[in-house]
Amino acid sequence: MLKTIPEISIVDSSLKVLVVEDCRAFRRLPSSIGNLKSLEVLALIGAAIRMLPSSIQELDQLRTLDLTNCKMLESIPGAISRLDRLSQLYLLGCESLRSLPELPLNVKLLVASNCKSLQTVSSNNFSKLHFLNLNLVGCLQLDRKLLWRMLAKLPLQDVSQRTQVCTYNIYIVCLAKCLVIRLYAANPEHRRALGRILLKN
């Protein structure tokens, strides 16, 4: 029964994709993971890890980090902000995750659904996002007012496909070069909360 990965020194350092899926006894990612300098995709799906080693910051080429259904994961190290090439982060079903630290500016896709224990989210995490899937159902400990303030100037640029945006408490929406877009609100109260829409080109 796989509980951890052998010391990375015995793994080919040119490895680009590492996937551990449905190994429920997998509890620890060794600090030597940082030796995989060519790694572009790291997926620990359904693992029982509680934390990631700070050495993850050494994965200079990492583009995708998938922690889907890591239900025991409690925290993500702030060192993740140093992963300049990271563009996709999947946190679906991370039920024990308490906080989301500042992410690299290159992150374009963040999926964080059913994070029941999530309490805090860094205010700098939405400036560059092209796609956000943040399902707040069951996130009873999250300060939602703080979240909406962070989304108040959510940039939506160069949207060429039909797009729907639920406004909720968003006060300013910038829609630059959006060819087809439809704004809607869940109820009249949310529609009144939409203060200003900026349309360009």
N, C-alpha and C positions, 0 to 999 in steps of 0.2 A: 504494500500500500504506500503510494508516494506521499511523503510528508514534506519534502523540500527538494530543491534541485541540487545535484552534486556541485561541489565547488566549481565555479565557472572556469577556472584555469584549465580544466580538462575539456572544455567545450571550444569548438572552433570560434575564434574571435571575429571571424567574418560573417557569423550568423546574422541574418537580417530579420527573421520572424521567429518568435518564440510563443507558443500557445500551450497553455495548461488549462484543460477544460473538464469540468465535472469531477475533479479530484477533491472530494470533500474533506479529505484528511490532510490536504496540502496547507500547511500552517505558516511556513516561513520562506521568504525570498531572501537568499543569502546576500550579504553585502557585496560579495564579489560579482554581483550582477553588473556592476559598473564597468567590468572588464569587457563587456560586449559592445565595443565602440562602434560597430556597424549596425547594431540593432535598430530597426525601423518600426517594428510592430511588437508590442508586448501585451499579451492577453492572458489574464488570470481569471477565467470565467468559472464562477462557482467555487472558488477557493475559500479556505477558512482562515486566511491571513487577517491579522488585526491591524497591521501597519506595514508601510513600505520602508525599506532602508533609505537613509539619506543619500546613499551612494547612487541612487537612481538619477541624481543630477548629472552624473558622468556619462549618461547615454546621449551623447551629442547629436546622434542621428535619429533619435526616436520621434516618430510622427504620430503614432496611434497608441494610446494606452486604454485598454479595455478591462475594466474591473467589474463587469456585469455580474450581479448576484453574489458578490463577495459580502455576504450578510454579516460577517463578523468584523469587517473593516471599520475601525473607529476614527482613523485620522489619515490624512495625506500630508507628507512633509512639505514645509514651505519651500524646500529646495526644488520642488517641481517647477517653480517659477523660472528656473535657470535653463529649462529645456526649450531653447529658442526655436527648435524645429517642430515642437509638438503642436499639432493642428486639430486632433480629434481626441476627446476624452469621454469615455462611456462609464457612467456610474449607476446604471439601472439596478434597482434592488439592493443598493448598499444600505441596508436598514439600520445599521449601527453607526453610520457616518455622522459625526457631530458637527464638523465644520469643513468648509471648502476654502482653502487658502488662495492667495493671489495666483492667477494662472499666467503662463507666458502670453505675451501680446499676440503671438501667432496663432493661438487657439481660435479656430473658426467654428467648431462644432462641439457643443457641450450637451450631453444627454444625462440628466440627473432625475430620473423618475423613481417614485416610491422610496425616497430617502427619509424614512419615518423619524429618525432621530436628529435630522439636520437642524442646527440652531443658528449658525452664522455662515454668511457668504461674503467673501471679500468684495468691496465696492468697486474694484477695478476689473471685474471679470466679464463685463458685458460690452466693453468699448469696441471690440473687434469681431464679435460674434456674427456669423452669417446665419446660423441656425441655433435656436434654443428650444430644447424640450425639457421643461422643468415642471413636472407634475407635482403640485403641492398637496394633493389628496393624501391625508394621513401625516403630513408634516406639521403636526400641531405645535411643535416647539420653535418653529421658524418665525422670526419677526417679519411678517409679510409687509408691513408698512415700510420697513427699511428696504425690502426687495423692490417694491414699486418705485421708491425714490431712486434706486439705482437704475431702473428701467426708464426713468423719466425722459432721457434723451437717447433712447435706443436708435442707432443709425440703421436705416434700411436703404441701401444704395445698389443701383444696377440690378434690380430685380426684374428679370425678363419673363418669368413664368407667373401664372396666376397665383397670387399670394393672399392669404387672409391674416389679419392682425387683430387679435382681441385686445382692446385698448385698456380695459380695467381703469386704473388710476393714472395711466400715462398722460402726462401733461403736454409734452412736445413730441411730435413724431416727425422725423425728417424723411421724406420720400424722394430721394434724388434719383433721377433716371429710372424710375419704376414704370415699366410700360403698362402692366396690367396689375392693379392691386385693389383689393376691397377691404375697407375698414368696417369692423363691426364691434358692437359691445354686447356683453351678455345681458344687460338689463338697462333701463333708462337711467338709473343712477350712475352707471359706468359711462354712459354716453355723455352725461353732463360733466363728468370728470375730465373729458378730453378737452383741453384748453386751446390748443393751437396745432395746426397741421401745416408743415412747410412742404410745398410741392415745387420741384424744379425739373425743368426739361421734360 
